């Protein structure tokens, strides 16, 4: 009788272990895993500029912004203080640029996610979320305790992504065009 209970417990334990392992494998297979690389000017510039061309309205606040300057100088703006400070990461699938993220340390503990964009060809595969999560991890490594970003009020897909990942809306600009989000990295 005692041995029967022991075998029953082992059976339950094996069943639970198998279920957990199965869930882990299913999660691993279902989560996108396109590799993320450092920006390579020769390889990635044209792909990023094509994304800007196709999604200019959603990415740019000011008509005089220069993505070319950003890429050439690794800078979020033409302010000399920030030249070389921009981290640009690209996600590639089958040798093609699927998306990119650009971010920098705006202040000592504040990381600004300047751009997050996925090519229309590659949307719906979870690459935006993969890039955001990468930025959050890297921001911790850079010493940030917060990550902020700005998107258009009408950019509902981006807002859903940021909310799903854990960003909080912290305000809408006076012009009503843009919404600010923040992620508290201390909660990781």
Secondary structure, 3 states (H helix, E strand, C coil): CHHHHHHHHHHHHHHHHHHHHHHHHHHHHHCCCCEEEECCHHHHHHHHHHHHHHCHHHHCCCCCCCHHHHHHHCCCCCCHHHCCCCEEEEEEECCEEEEEEEEEEEECCEEEEEEEEECHHHCCCCHHHHHHHHHHHHHHHCCCCEEEEEEECCCHHHHHHHHHHCCEEEEECCCCCEEEEEEEHHHC
